Amino acid sequence: MKLIETKHAVGHVLCHDLTQIIPGVTKDARFRKGHIVTEEDIPVLLSMGKDHLYVWEKTEGMLHENEAAERLRAISQNDNMTATEVKEGKIELKAAIHGLFRVDVERLLAVNSLDEIMIATRHTNSVVHPGDKLAGMRVIPLIVSEDKVRAAEEAAGDTPLLELLPFVRKTAAVVTTGTEVFLGRIEDKFTPVLLDKLAKFGVDVISHVKVPDDREQIVSAIQAAHASGADLILCTGGMSVDPDDQTPGAIKAAGVQVTAYGAPVLPGAMFLLGFFADGTPVMGLPGCVMYAKATIFDLILPRVLCNVPVTRADLARLGHGGLCLGCEHCHYPICPFGKEE
């Protein structure tokens, strides 16, 4: 940095905060570190007793923190995100839509492993709403070697580190299995829960049928739901290993390619996920979805609604952090449950 006369400071970048004191009115930073001095600033600075200023001295191969932050933003920001103005060397990204926020965790780790570089994000696979914070980025010092920023750009690769996907599947069909529900012996308390969860993603239920624990009837109901053109098919009940539970076998017999039956998540171990040949997803939901605040269904539903591929390996990864602690006051999704490191 260098010391210059304030009257010659237009266009220069301040190296530290400058506090303005007006007795009884304010005592706060009037100009922040990184501020670029304008012609209108000169009278204010002089009134603050600042006849001389320390400003950043441009050096070949070095970047000011504001410029470096802009370059980190460029390797992070993707569609459906907005960026704040750079302030004190930091930029934040915010959601512009209701959608699923995803992070390329491995590439982010590669960037953050570099000295004097940092990008902080919220958890990958988080559901966000417009205005929610997604990430913040900056370099640690006031000035940084351009080589270090270039190394971060190379570590990030050719595509942004972050993405925010809209929910594109908008309709669902529900097949409720269970002779006791079909005959009216007990009230169907599962479907209202699904309606509430789906509504939060803007998904309409276009058909709902109840069938007994009969394999052929369940198969026919699933195939009819598929023929209706629903974007998503949900089968409730009959997912355990009891002799009368026919749902898993019926899903497969209906022509669904089963990705996995069973997941390392509690609650939700008896979860089934599969797809018809045209890509229509089918889920077999265990009874825990009916009464537990957060289950495997809450972790997978947003991904499926965004057409994010979900493989057996993806489900296996959920085992780490997949034990819900059943807290009295659930803070899902801001909790360790189901989150990937």
KEKE-367200 format. One record per atom (N, C-alpha, C): x, y, z negated; residue in three letters. Coordinates in steps of 0.02 Angstrom, whole numbers, padded with zeros to 5 digits, always signed. Layout:
! KEKE-367200
XYZALA/...
//
This chain:
! KEKE-367200
+00042-00059+00000MET/+00000+00000+00000MET/+00044+00062+00000MET/+00014+00118+00017LYS/+00052+00180+00018LYS/+00010+00237-00011LYS/+00044+00289-00033LEU/+00011+00348-00063LEU/+00007+00402-00010LEU/-00055+00429+00001ILE/-00064+00482+00049ILE/-00107+00537+00019ILE/-00106+00596+00050GLU/-00150+00650+00028GLU/-00222+00634+00049GLU/-00268+00647+00006THR/-00338+00630+00018THR/-00364+00662+00082THR/-00343+00724+00095LYS/-00369+00758+00155LYS/-00348+00724+00220LYS/-00298+00679+00215HIS/-00275+00642+00274HIS/-00297+00569+00272HIS/-00347+00553+00229ALA/-00363+00482+00216ALA/-00417+00453+00261ALA/-00448+00493+00304VAL/-00502+00468+00346VAL/-00478+00409+00388VAL/-00517+00354+00385GLY/-00500+00294+00423GLY/-00457+00245+00385GLY/-00431+00266+00326HIS/-00390+00220+00287HIS/-00432+00180+00238HIS/-00404+00124+00215VAL/-00440+00077+00171VAL/-00415+00083+00100VAL/-00461+00094+00053LEU/-00442+00102-00017LEU/-00416+00036-00046LEU/-00366+00041-00089CYS/-00336-00018-00119CYS/-00366-00036-00187CYS/-00408+00007-00216HIS/-00437-00007-00281HIS/-00501+00034-00289HIS/-00541+00016-00339ASP/-00603+00053-00353ASP/-00587+00123-00378ASP/-00630+00170-00362LEU/-00623+00238-00386LEU/-00687+00256-00423LEU/-00680+00273-00487THR/-00737+00286-00531THR/-00755+00361-00531THR/-00820+00374-00526GLN/-00845+00443-00531GLN/-00881+00451-00598GLN/-00863+00503-00633ILE/-00893+00517-00698ILE/-00932+00582-00695ILE/-00997+00577-00705ILE/-01040+00637-00711ILE/-01072+00633-00780ILE/-01049+00673-00828PRO/-01073+00668-00898PRO/-01149+00665-00902PRO/-01173+00615-00938GLY/-01244+00607-00949GLY/-01282+00579-00890GLY/-01246+00566-00835VAL/-01279+00541-00775VAL/-01252+00473-00754VAL/-01187+00469-00744THR/-01158+00406-00720THR/-01084+00401-00736THR/-01063+00340-00743LYS/-00992+00323-00746LYS/-00985+00255-00713LYS/-00971+00257-00649ASP/-00970+00195-00611ASP/-00924+00204-00550ASP/-00908+00148-00519ALA/-00866+00150-00459ALA/-00904+00186-00404ALA/-00878+00241-00382ARG/-00909+00280-00327ARG/-00887+00252-00260ARG/-00825+00229-00258PHE/-00797+00198-00197PHE/-00764+00133-00217PHE/-00781+00081-00182ARG/-00755+00014-00199ARG/-00691+00000-00161ARG/-00651-00043-00190LYS/-00592-00069-00156LYS/-00612-00097-00088LYS/-00575-00079-00037GLY/-00592-00101+00030GLY/-00633-00051+00070GLY/-00658+00002+00037HIS/-00698+00052+00071HIS/-00655+00089+00122HIS/-00683+00102+00180ILE/-00648+00141+00232ILE/-00670+00213+00225ILE/-00623+00257+00213VAL/-00637+00327+00199VAL/-00664+00362+00261VAL/-00719+00400+00251THR/-00749+00438+00306THR/-00738+00513+00293THR/-00754+00554+00343GLU/-00747+00627+00337GLU/-00792+00653+00280GLU/-00852+00623+00273GLU/-00899+00645+00221GLU/-00875+00627+00151GLU/-00829+00579+00146ASP/-00805+00558+00080ASP/-00754+00608+00050ASP/-00721+00646+00093ILE/-00665+00688+00070ILE/-00687+00737+00015ILE/-00741+00777+00025PRO/-00761+00823-00028PRO/-00778+00788-00093PRO/-00809+00729-00089VAL/-00827+00692-00149VAL/-00764+00669-00185VAL/-00717+00644-00148LEU/-00654+00621-00179LEU/-00617+00678-00213LEU/-00616+00735-00180LEU/-00581+00792-00209LEU/-00616+00816-00272LEU/-00684+00812-00271SER/-00722+00833-00331SER/-00710+00785-00389SER/-00688+00725-00373MET/-00673+00675-00425MET/-00602+00682-00450MET/-00566+00732-00424GLY/-00497+00742-00445GLY/-00447+00698-00409GLY/-00467+00671-00352LYS/-00423+00626-00314LYS/-00391+00664-00257LYS/-00336+00697-00271ASP/-00300+00733-00219ASP/-00255+00686-00179ASP/-00239+00628-00208HIS/-00199+00578-00174HIS/-00232+00509-00183HIS/-00223+00466-00135LEU/-00253+00400-00137LEU/-00203+00346-00118LEU/-00211+00288-00150TYR/-00174+00229-00128TYR/-00216+00193-00075TYR/-00188+00185-00017VAL/-00224+00153+00038VAL/-00182+00094+00064VAL/-00219+00049+00097TRP/-00185-00009+00124TRP/-00144+00010+00185TRP/-00084-00014+00186GLU/-00039+00000+00242GLU/-00038-00061+00288GLU/-00061-00051+00349LYS/-00065-00105+00398LYS/+00004-00132+00412LYS/+00009-00198+00404THR/+00073-00232+00417THR/+00061-00288+00467THR/+00103-00293+00516GLU/+00095-00344+00568GLU/+00094-00413+00536GLU/+00042-00453+00554GLY/+00037-00521+00528GLY/+00000-00526+00462GLY/-00025-00469+00436MET/-00063-00470+00373MET/-00134-00444+00387MET/-00182-00471+00349LEU/-00252-00451+00357LEU/-00278-00423+00291LEU/-00319-00370+00297HIS/-00354-00345+00238HIS/-00408-00396+00219HIS/-00427-00398+00155GLU/-00475-00448+00131GLU/-00542-00444+00168GLU/-00563-00384+00188ASN/-00626-00377+00223ASN/-00624-00411+00292ASN/-00569-00399+00327GLU/-00562-00430+00393GLU/-00556-00505+00387GLU/-00520-00528+00336ALA/-00513-00600+00325ALA/-00580-00632+00308ALA/-00621-00597+00268ALA/-00686-00624+00250ALA/-00730-00631+00311ALA/-00726-00584+00357GLU/-00765-00588+00419GLU/-00746-00650+00459GLU/-00683-00666+00459ARG/-00661-00725+00497ARG/-00682-00789+00463ARG/-00685-00789+00396LEU/-00710-00848+00361LEU/-00786-00855+00372LEU/-00820-00798+00376ARG/-00892-00801+00391ARG/-00903-00832+00460ARG/-00861-00815+00507ALA/-00870-00840+00575ALA/-00863-00915+00579ALA/-00822-00946+00537ILE/-00814-01019+00540ILE/-00867-01054+00498ILE/-00908-01015+00462SER/-00959-01044+00419SER/-01029-01035+00445SER/-01045-00976+00469GLN/-01114-00957+00486GLN/-01140-00994+00548GLN/-01203-01014+00543ASN/-01236-01049+00598ASN/-01304-01017+00609ASN/-01344-01048+00652ASP/-01411-01022+00665ASP/-01453-01021+00601ASP/-01501-00976+00599ASN/-01550-00971+00544ASN/-01519-00946+00479ASN/-01463-00910+00484MET/-01430-00881+00426MET/-01417-00807+00439MET/-01418-00768+00385THR/-01400-00698+00390THR/-01340-00685+00345THR/-01301-00635+00362ALA/-01241-00619+00323ALA/-01248-00550+00292ALA/-01225-00543+00230THR/-01224-00478+00198THR/-01165-00438+00225THR/-01167-00373+00213GLU/-01109-00333+00230GLU/-01052-00352+00183GLU/-00991-00346+00208VAL/-00934-00362+00166VAL/-00929-00312+00109VAL/-00921-00337+00048LYS/-00916-00295-00011LYS/-00862-00322-00057LYS/-00813-00280-00071GLU/-00757-00300-00113GLU/-00725-00364-00087GLU/-00722-00369-00021GLY/-00688-00426+00010GLY/-00730-00489+00014GLY/-00795-00486-00004LYS/-00837-00546-00005LYS/-00897-00538+00040LYS/-00917-00593+00073ILE/-00976-00596+00114ILE/-01018-00655+00090ILE/-01084-00646+00088GLU/-01129-00700+00070GLU/-01174-00716+00129GLU/-01191-00780+00136LEU/-01239-00802+00187LEU/-01305-00819+00152LEU/-01360-00800+00184LYS/-01426-00814+00156LYS/-01470-00849+00207LYS/-01519-00885+00183ALA/-01565-00921+00227ALA/-01614-00874+00260ALA/-01625-00885+00324ALA/-01676-00846+00360ALA/-01740-00885+00369ALA/-01739-00949+00354ILE/-01798-00991+00363ILE/-01805-01040+00305ILE/-01862-01072+00301HIS/-01873-01129+00256HIS/-01846-01190+00292HIS/-01796-01222+00263GLY/-01766-01278+00298GLY/-01718-01318+00254GLY/-01679-01360+00286LEU/-01632-01404+00252LEU/-01561-01378+00265LEU/-01527-01361+00211PHE/-01459-01335+00215PHE/-01410-01393+00210PHE/-01363-01395+00258ARG/-01314-01449+00260ARG/-01244-01422+00268ARG/-01197-01455+00235VAL/-01127-01435+00235VAL/-01084-01493+00260VAL/-01036-01478+00304ASP/-00987-01529+00321ASP/-00936-01530+00265ASP/-00948-01574+00217VAL/-00910-01573+00154VAL/-00836-01585+00165VAL/-00819-01630+00209GLU/-00749-01646+00220GLU/-00711-01588+00251GLU/-00741-01555+00300ARG/-00707-01498+00330ARG/-00704-01439+00281ARG/-00756-01431+00241LEU/-00754-01378+00190LEU/-00697-01391+00141LEU/-00688-01454+00121LEU/-00632-01471+00077LEU/-00565-01454+00109LEU/-00559-01468+00173ALA/-00496-01454+00207ALA/-00481-01379+00206ALA/-00532-01338+00215VAL/-00523-01265+00214VAL/-00505-01242+00144VAL/-00542-01265+00094ASN/-00530-01243+00025ASN/-00465-01270-00005ASN/-00435-01318+00028SER/-00371-01345+00005SER/-00313-01299+00023SER/-00327-01250+00065LEU/-00276-01202+00085LEU/-00268-01148+00032LEU/-00208-01125+00022ASP/-00193-01075-00028ASP/-00225-01008-00009ASP/-00254-00974-00059GLU/-00281-00906-00054GLU/-00345-00901-00011GLU/-00377-00958+00002ILE/-00438-00959+00042ILE/-00493-00991+00000ILE/-00554-00963+00003MET/-00610-00996-00032MET/-00676-00984+00003MET/-00715-01039+00008ILE/-00784-01037+00032ILE/-00825-01079-00017ILE/-00873-01049-00050ALA/-00915-01085-00098ALA/-00985-01091-00070ALA/-01015-01150-00075THR/-01082-01162-00048THR/-01126-01195-00101THR/-01190-01195-00089ARG/-01234-01236-00130ARG/-01229-01307-00104ARG/-01261-01355-00139HIS/-01256-01425-00120HIS/-01281-01437-00049HIS/-01247-01484-00015THR/-01272-01506+00050THR/-01339-01541+00040THR/-01380-01540+00093ASN/-01447-01570+00093ASN/-01493-01538+00042ASN/-01485-01473+00032SER/-01530-01435-00012SER/-01586-01404+00028SER/-01646-01407+00001VAL/-01703-01372+00031VAL/-01701-01299+00009VAL/-01703-01254+00057VAL/-01698-01182+00042VAL/-01755-01144+00073VAL/-01765-01084+00048HIS/-01817-01039+00073HIS/-01786-00974+00096HIS/-01821-00935+00136PRO/-01793-00871+00160PRO/-01768-00828+00102PRO/-01707-00804+00110GLY/-01677-00761+00059GLY/-01633-00797+00010GLY/-01637-00864+00008ASP/-01595-00902-00038ASP/-01521-00896-00018ASP/-01478-00891-00068LYS/-01406-00889-00055LYS/-01383-00958-00032LYS/-01341-00959+00019LEU/-01314-01021+00045LEU/-01240-01029+00030LEU/-01202-00974+00037ALA/-01130-00978+00031ALA/-01100-00909+00020ALA/-01040-00909-00007GLY/-01001-00847-00015GLY/-00929-00862+00003GLY/-00895-00813+00031MET/-00826-00825+00054MET/-00783-00762+00046MET/-00720-00774+00033ARG/-00672-00719+00028ARG/-00602-00749+00025ARG/-00552-00706+00030VAL/-00484-00727+00015VAL/-00467-00701-00055VAL/-00417-00730-00086ILE/-00402-00713-00156ILE/-00366-00645-00162ILE/-00313-00632-00124PRO/-00278-00568-00132PRO/-00310-00512-00090PRO/-00287-00452-00101LEU/-00311-00395-00063LEU/-00291-00401+00010LEU/-00231-00424+00023ILE/-00208-00436+00091ILE/-00182-00508+00094ILE/-00189-00538+00152VAL/-00172-00608+00159VAL/-00138-00618+00226VAL/-00095-00667+00229SER/-00061-00682+00292SER/-00111-00706+00343SER/-00107-00679+00403GLU/-00152-00700+00456GLU/-00142-00774+00472GLU/-00082-00799+00461ASP/-00069-00870+00473ASP/-00113-00914+00429ASP/-00125-00892+00367LYS/-00167-00932+00321LYS/-00240-00933+00345LYS/-00263-00876+00369VAL/-00331-00874+00395VAL/-00337-00915+00458VAL/-00285-00912+00499ARG/-00285-00953+00560ARG/-00285-01027+00544ARG/-00250-01045+00491ALA/-00249-01116+00469ALA/-00319-01138+00447ALA/-00355-01093+00414ALA/-00423-01108+00393ALA/-00468-01118+00454ALA/-00459-01077+00504GLU/-00498-01084+00566GLU/-00484-01150+00600GLU/-00421-01170+00600GLU/-00402-01234+00631GLU/-00430-01293+00591GLU/-00430-01287+00524ALA/-00457-01341+00482ALA/-00532-01348+00492ALA/-00566-01292+00505ALA/-00638-01293+00514ALA/-00658-01323+00580ALA/-00616-01316+00631GLY/-00632-01344+00696GLY/-00675-01299+00738GLY/-00708-01328+00787ASP/-00743-01288+00838ASP/-00816-01274+00821ASP/-00843-01304+00769THR/-00913-01293+00752THR/-00918-01267+00681THR/-00970-01228+00665PRO/-00977-01199+00598PRO/-00980-01254+00544PRO/-00955-01236+00485LEU/-00955-01282+00429LEU/-01025-01296+00402LEU/-01071-01249+00414LEU/-01137-01251+00385LEU/-01191-01255+00439LEU/-01249-01282+00420GLU/-01307-01281+00464GLU/-01370-01276+00422GLU/-01421-01245+00450LEU/-01486-01239+00418LEU/-01538-01260+00468LEU/-01568-01318+00455LEU/-01613-01349+00503LEU/-01686-01337+00485LEU/-01728-01321+00534PRO/-01800-01313+00520PRO/-01834-01381+00514PRO/-01891-01383+00481PHE/-01931-01444+00476PHE/-01973-01449+00539PHE/-01962-01501+00578VAL/-01995-01506+00644VAL/-02050-01559+00646VAL/-02049-01605+00599ARG/-02104-01655+00596ARG/-02160-01625+00555ARG/-02218-01618+00584LYS/-02272-01579+00554LYS/-02334-01619+00536LYS/-02338-01682+00556THR/-02398-01722+00541THR/-02378-01789+00511THR/-02423-01817+00470ALA/-02409-01881+00437ALA/-02473-01923+00435ALA/-02464-01988+00433ALA/-02518-02036+00423ALA/-02501-02075+00360ALA/-02551-02086+00318VAL/-02541-02122+00255VAL/-02580-02187+00257VAL/-02546-02242+00241VAL/-02577-02307+00236VAL/-02571-02329+00163VAL/-02628-02331+00128THR/-02629-02350+00057THR/-02646-02424+00052THR/-02600-02463+00024THR/-02611-02535+00017THR/-02626-02552-00056THR/-02662-02607-00064GLY/-02678-02629-00132GLY/-02752-02646-00137GLY/-02767-02709-00150THR/-02836-02731-00154THR/-02874-02694-00209THR/-02840-02680-00264GLU/-02873-02646-00320GLU/-02895-02576-00302GLU/-02857-02542-00258VAL/-02877-02475-00234VAL/-02930-02482-00180VAL/-02920-02529-00135PHE/-02967-02540-00079PHE/-03037-02555-00103PHE/-03042-02594-00157LEU/-03108-02613-00183LEU/-03135-02563-00234LEU/-03095-02511-00249GLY/-03119-02460-00296GLY/-03113-02479-00369GLY/-03074-02530-00383ARG/-03064-02550-00453ARG/-03026-02496-00492ARG/-02980-02463-00458ILE/-02943-02408-00488ILE/-02943-02349-00439ILE/-02933-02290-00465GLU/-02931-02230-00424GLU/-02863-02224-00388GLU/-02866-02201-00326ASP/-02805-02189-00288ASP/-02773-02124-00312ASP/-02722-02131-00352LYS/-02687-02072-00378LYS/-02622-02058-00340LYS/-02607-02101-00292PHE/-02544-02094-00254PHE/-02552-02041-00199PHE/-02607-02045-00162THR/-02615-02001-00105THR/-02615-01927-00123THR/-02649-01906-00177PRO/-02646-01835-00195PRO/-02574-01809-00207PRO/-02532-01853-00235VAL/-02462-01834-00246VAL/-02428-01822-00179VAL/-02440-01867-00131LEU/-02410-01859-00065LEU/-02435-01796-00030LEU/-02499-01784-00034LEU/-02527-01724-00003LEU/-02493-01661-00028LEU/-02482-01659-00094ASP/-02450-01601-00124ASP/-02378-01594-00100ASP/-02340-01649-00100LYS/-02270-01647-00079LYS/-02263-01628-00006LYS/-02306-01657+00036LEU/-02303-01643+00108LEU/-02323-01571+00124LEU/-02372-01545+00087ALA/-02395-01477+00099ALA/-02339-01426+00089ALA/-02294-01441+00043LYS/-02238-01395+00030LYS/-02190-01389+00089LYS/-02195-01437+00135PHE/-02154-01435+00196PHE/-02195-01418+00258PHE/-02258-01400+00247GLY/-02301-01382+00303GLY/-02324-01442+00344GLY/-02327-01501+00312VAL/-02347-01562+00347VAL/-02420-01577+00333VAL/-02459-01588+00386ASP/-02530-01605+00380ASP/-02539-01680+00385ASP/-02582-01708+00342VAL/-02599-01779+00346VAL/-02659-01786+00393VAL/-02647-01818+00450ILE/-02699-01823+00501ILE/-02740-01887+00496ILE/-02716-01935+00457SER/-02756-01995+00446SER/-02736-02028+00380SER/-02785-02059+00348HIS/-02773-02094+00285HIS/-02821-02154+00282HIS/-02792-02213+00277VAL/-02834-02273+00272VAL/-02812-02314+00212VAL/-02860-02351+00184LYS/-02846-02396+00128LYS/-02857-02467+00153LYS/-02810-02511+00137VAL/-02815-02581+00158VAL/-02798-02625+00099VAL/-02826-02686+00097PRO/-02810-02732+00043PRO/-02741-02763+00052PRO/-02722-02804+00005ASP/-02657-02838+00010ASP/-02662-02897+00059ASP/-02672-02879+00121ASP/-02678-02927+00175ASP/-02629-02907+00230ASP/-02583-02950+00245ARG/-02529-02933+00291ARG/-02554-02909+00359ARG/-02603-02945+00388GLU/-02627-02927+00454GLU/-02662-02860+00455GLU/-02700-02846+00402GLN/-02734-02781+00399GLN/-02685-02724+00390GLN/-02632-02736+00351ILE/-02582-02684+00342ILE/-02545-02671+00408ILE/-02528-02726+00444VAL/-02495-02719+00509VAL/-02538-02677+00556VAL/-02602-02693+00560SER/-02648-02657+00605SER/-02652-02583+00586SER/-02654-02569+00521ALA/-02659-02500+00499ALA/-02597-02460+00517ALA/-02539-02491+00509ILE/-02476-02457+00527ILE/-02472-02444+00602ILE/-02492-02493+00642GLN/-02490-02485+00714GLN/-02540-02432+00737GLN/-02599-02429+00704ALA/-02648-02378+00720ALA/-02622-02309+00702ALA/-02587-02303+00646ALA/-02557-02240+00626ALA/-02506-02217+00677ALA/-02468-02265+00703HIS/-02418-02249+00754HIS/-02452-02226+00818HIS/-02506-02260+00837ALA/-02542-02242+00898ALA/-02575-02174+00892ALA/-02588-02151+00832SER/-02620-02086+00822SER/-02573-02028+00840SER/-02508-02043+00846GLY/-02460-01991+00862GLY/-02432-01954+00803GLY/-02444-01980+00742ALA/-02417-01948+00682ALA/-02341-01946+00685ALA/-02313-01891+00662ASP/-02240-01883+00662ASP/-02206-01926+00609ASP/-02244-01947+00558LEU/-02216-01984+00502LEU/-02270-02030+00474LEU/-02251-02091+00456ILE/-02298-02139+00428ILE/-02274-02158+00358ILE/-02319-02152+00309LEU/-02303-02167+00240LEU/-02348-02224+00216LEU/-02317-02276+00190CYS/-02353-02333+00162CYS/-02344-02333+00087CYS/-02399-02333+00050THR/-02394-02331-00023THR/-02421-02396-00053THR/-02386-02419-00105GLY/-02407-02478-00140GLY/-02380-02542-00110GLY/-02378-02595-00150GLY/-02358-02661-00126GLY/-02285-02666-00107GLY/-02241-02628-00140MET/-02170-02628-00121MET/-02126-02670-00166MET/-02155-02704-00216SER/-02112-02743-00262SER/-02107-02815-00236SER/-02083-02859-00279VAL/-02073-02928-00259VAL/-02129-02973-00285VAL/-02184-02944-00308ASP/-02241-02983-00330ASP/-02270-03022-00271ASP/-02299-03082-00284PRO/-02326-03123-00228PRO/-02378-03088-00186PRO/-02417-03043-00216ASP/-02470-03009-00178ASP/-02446-02948-00139ASP/-02384-02928-00149ASP/-02358-02868-00116ASP/-02335-02885-00045ASP/-02372-02858+00003GLN/-02361-02876+00073GLN/-02331-02820+00115GLN/-02323-02761+00086THR/-02306-02703+00127THR/-02239-02707+00163THR/-02184-02726+00131PRO/-02120-02728+00167PRO/-02122-02774+00228PRO/-02150-02834+00219GLY/-02154-02881+00276GLY/-02200-02856+00330GLY/-02254-02822+00310ALA/-02301-02796+00360ALA/-02270-02740+00400ALA/-02230-02699+00369ILE/-02196-02644+00405ILE/-02152-02673+00460ILE/-02113-02723+00442LYS/-02069-02755+00492LYS/-02110-02789+00547LYS/-02164-02823+00527ALA/-02205-02857+00576ALA/-02241-02810+00623ALA/-02250-02747+00602ALA/-02283-02697+00644ALA/-02239-02672+00700ALA/-02177-02693+00701GLY/-02130-02672+00753GLY/-02081-02620+00732GLY/-02075-02610+00667VAL/-02029-02560+00640VAL/-01960-02591+00630VAL/-01908-02556+00653GLN/-01839-02577+00640GLN/-01820-02551+00572GLN/-01812-02595+00524VAL/-01799-02575+00455VAL/-01726-02556+00446VAL/-01714-02494+00425THR/-01646-02471+00411THR/-01622-02500+00345THR/-01664-02498+00295ALA/-01646-02526+00229ALA/-01708-02536+00188ALA/-01710-02591+00151TYR/-01761-02602+00101TYR/-01724-02607+00034TYR/-01730-02554-00005GLY/-01692-02549-00067GLY/-01641-02493-00062GLY/-01636-02453-00114ALA/-01588-02398-00116ALA/-01560-02391-00186ALA/-01496-02371-00192PRO/-01464-02365-00258PRO/-01483-02300-00293PRO/-01548-02289-00301VAL/-01573-02228-00333VAL/-01626-02249-00384VAL/-01623-02220-00443LEU/-01674-02231-00494LEU/-01700-02163-00517LEU/-01767-02152-00511PRO/-01817-02199-00486PRO/-01820-02201-00409PRO/-01836-02261-00384GLY/-01845-02268-00312GLY/-01810-02327-00281GLY/-01789-02376-00321ALA/-01748-02431-00295ALA/-01784-02472-00241ALA/-01851-02477-00244MET/-01888-02519-00197MET/-01910-02482-00134MET/-01876-02429-00118PHE/-01891-02386-00060PHE/-01873-02422+00005PHE/-01914-02413+00056LEU/-01899-02440+00123LEU/-01900-02384+00174LEU/-01852-02386+00219LEU/-01849-02338+00274LEU/-01838-02375+00339LEU/-01879-02358+00389GLY/-01870-02388+00455GLY/-01897-02342+00508GLY/-01888-02363+00572PHE/-01908-02321+00628PHE/-01937-02364+00684PHE/-01990-02338+00716PHE/-02014-02368+00777PHE/-01963-02353+00832PHE/-01969-02388+00887ALA/-01922-02379+00943ALA/-01921-02309+00969ALA/-01977-02273+00963ASP/-01979-02204+00988ASP/-01953-02153+00937ASP/-01928-02178+00880GLY/-01899-02134+00829GLY/-01946-02114+00774GLY/-02009-02135+00777THR/-02056-02117+00723THR/-02036-02150+00658THR/-02023-02112+00606PRO/-02001-02141+00542PRO/-02059-02171+00503PRO/-02044-02225+00468VAL/-02093-02258+00425VAL/-02060-02268+00357VAL/-02094-02248+00304MET/-02068-02257+00236MET/-02116-02300+00196MET/-02088-02348+00160GLY/-02125-02385+00110GLY/-02108-02356+00042GLY/-02158-02328+00008LEU/-02145-02290-00053LEU/-02163-02331-00115LEU/-02115-02339-00161PRO/-02129-02374-00223PRO/-02173-02333-00269PRO/-02201-02366-00320GLY/-02249-02333-00364GLY/-02221-02275-00402GLY/-02155-02271-00412CYS/-02126-02216-00451CYS/-02139-02148-00420CYS/-02149-02147-00353VAL/-02162-02083-00319VAL/-02226-02051-00345VAL/-02271-02094-00371MET/-02336-02070-00394MET/-02331-02032-00460MET/-02281-02048-00501TYR/-02280-02017-00568TYR/-02215-01982-00586TYR/-02160-01996-00551ALA/-02096-01965-00568ALA/-02088-01899-00531ALA/-02059-01849-00564LYS/-02050-01783-00535LYS/-02007-01786-00472LYS/-01951-01822-00476ALA/-01904-01826-00420ALA/-01882-01898-00410ALA/-01886-01922-00348THR/-01868-01991-00332THR/-01830-01992-00266THR/-01815-02053-00243ILE/-01782-02061-00179ILE/-01821-02028-00123ILE/-01887-02027-00128PHE/-01929-01996-00077PHE/-01913-01922-00069PHE/-01902-01888-00124ASP/-01886-01816-00122ASP/-01818-01802-00090ASP/-01773-01851-00095LEU/-01707-01843-00066LEU/-01707-01856+00010LEU/-01748-01903+00032ILE/-01747-01923+00102ILE/-01798-01886+00145ILE/-01855-01868+00117LEU/-01907-01835+00156LEU/-01882-01773+00194LEU/-01846-01726+00162PRO/-01824-01667+00200PRO/-01780-01684+00259PRO/-01737-01734+00252ARG/-01693-01753+00307ARG/-01733-01781+00366ARG/-01782-01824+00349VAL/-01823-01854+00401VAL/-01864-01801+00437VAL/-01889-01753+00400LEU/-01930-01700+00431LEU/-01888-01655+00477LEU/-01823-01654+00468CYS/-01778-01615+00510CYS/-01746-01656+00566CYS/-01766-01720+00570ASN/-01737-01766+00619ASN/-01663-01778+00607ASN/-01641-01773+00545VAL/-01572-01791+00528VAL/-01568-01867+00524VAL/-01523-01898+00560PRO/-01517-01971+00555PRO/-01500-01993+00484PRO/-01534-02045+00461VAL/-01521-02074+00395VAL/-01504-02148+00405VAL/-01444-02167+00388THR/-01420-02235+00398THR/-01418-02272+00332THR/-01405-02337+00336ARG/-01397-02377+00275ARG/-01338-02349+00234ARG/-01286-02328+00268ALA/-01228-02299+00233ALA/-01247-02235+00197ALA/-01290-02194+00227ASP/-01312-02132+00195ASP/-01350-02148+00130ASP/-01392-02199+00133LEU/-01428-02219+00072LEU/-01381-02246+00019LEU/-01331-02284+00041ALA/-01283-02312-00007ALA/-01245-02257-00044ALA/-01230-02202-00009ARG/-01193-02147-00040ARG/-01233-02114-00096ARG/-01298-02120-00095LEU/-01340-02088-00145LEU/-01332-02120-00214LEU/-01300-02179-00217GLY/-01291-02211-00282GLY/-01251-02169-00330GLY/-01202-02132-00305HIS/-01162-02087-00347HIS/-01203-02024-00360HIS/-01229-02017-00421GLY/-01273-01961-00437GLY/-01346-01980-00428GLY/-01360-02043-00413GLY/-01428-02064-00399GLY/-01468-02087-00460GLY/-01442-02075-00519LEU/-01478-02093-00580LEU/-01511-02031-00610LEU/-01577-02026-00604CYS/-01613-01971-00634CYS/-01613-01979-00710CYS/-01599-01926-00746LEU/-01595-01929-00819LEU/-01662-01919-00852LEU/-01713-01905-00813GLY/-01780-01898-00841GLY/-01785-01841-00891GLY/-01754-01786-00876CYS/-01754-01729-00922CYS/-01826-01705-00936CYS/-01837-01682-00996GLU/-01903-01658-01015GLU/-01926-01602-00969GLU/-01880-01557-00954HIS/-01894-01503-00908HIS/-01851-01514-00846HIS/-01883-01541-00795CYS/-01846-01559-00734CYS/-01825-01497-00696CYS/-01763-01495-00676HIS/-01736-01438-00638HIS/-01719-01458-00566HIS/-01746-01516-00545TYR/-01733-01537-00476TYR/-01757-01482-00428TYR/-01719-01465-00374PRO/-01660-01500-00351PRO/-01594-01472-00377PRO/-01597-01425-00425ILE/-01534-01398-00452ILE/-01513-01442-00511ILE/-01490-01501-00495CYS/-01468-01549-00545CYS/-01423-01599-00511CYS/-01386-01640-00548PRO/-01341-01688-00516PRO/-01377-01744-00478PRO/-01440-01756-00493PHE/-01476-01813-00465PHE/-01476-01811-00389PHE/-01449-01865-00361GLY/-01453-01872-00289GLY/-01407-01827-00249GLY/-01362-01791-00282LYS/-01321-01744-00245LYS/-01255-01776-00224LYS/-01233-01758-00164GLU/-01170-01784-00139GLU/-01115-01735-00156GLU/-01057-01762-00175GLU/-01000-01717-00188GLU/-00966-01700-00122GLU/
//
